[in-house]
Amino acid sequence: MENIENTDAKPTGFWSTCRDPILLTLVGGAIDTIGFIALFGFFTAHVTGNLVLAGAAWVKGGDGIWIKLCAIPLFILTVAITKYCIDHSENKNKTLSYLFLAEALFLIGFMVAGIYFEPFKDANGMTVALTGALGLIALAIRNTSSKTLIKHISPSTMMTGNTTQLGIDISNYLRSRNDSNLEKLLHSLSIVIGFVVGAFLGAFLYVYLDFWSVGFFVLPILYLSYLASQNRFSTP
């Protein structure tokens, strides 16, 4: 597979280095939180969370089990289709741009469906399933990009590994305070902070704007799509 090429000089400075992971995790945290609040505990990106909640609901009783379980095959199918498109593409910069654009379009669909179907009253309802599916597809596309085209950026929707890495980077920097360890620390710190800020911001905006709040988080993805189309998305 051809690697993504970047003709620009390697970015310097905190924002230039951490811009992409911050924007990605900001959106990931916000969309996951909005989906969880609005759709009876449905995670748009956190497959593990859906499995845990489905298992808990099965044992203790609760609604929406089938929706959370169906999220797993839908997520896998989306990943498989996305990976197929990546494998059959020639220009990886344009492919990444198109994937960001696809993510933005599905997020818009997530927003429109939420606006149209709210208020959600039945955790087992098809309206919940459809709205959740649109958000899930958007972030499944993102996760596939993170595992293939932009592997140098840690997964931007799953924080267990990232918080573990942050702890490791803190330890490494305290042991050896050099520029390399500092850069790694700032990178992992920006990912965790971006997700936390996104989660709180998503919750805050949803309280006041309902699903209209999703629109604020579509804009960074469109911006990243533009950067990728111009070969300006940061690469290793």
Summary of the structure (lengths in Angstrom):
residues: 236
radius of gyration: 18.1
end to end distance: 15.9
largest distance: 55.9
contacts: 790
relative contact order: 0.21
helix: 76%
strand: 0%
